[in-house]
Amino acid sequence: MSSEAETAKRAAEKSLMEAHARTPESEAKLKESRRVKEQLKAHNRSNSYSDWIEGIVLGRLSDGRS
């Protein structure tokens, strides 16, 4: 095997090892991202419900003062 081929082979093996080494970190980041996304969804649902309730209360208050 030529020295260029050997160098390319070593570089490919090193790249593959680095890719495998990053997998747990990437998975952890992906899980964290999904968790945050779900929290944001829940927060947005809560805000929508709160806005809906506020609209009802303000509507009733304004109807009572008319």
MODELLER restraints for C-alpha pairs under 7 A, 6 or more apart:
rsr = mdl.restraints
at = mdl.atoms
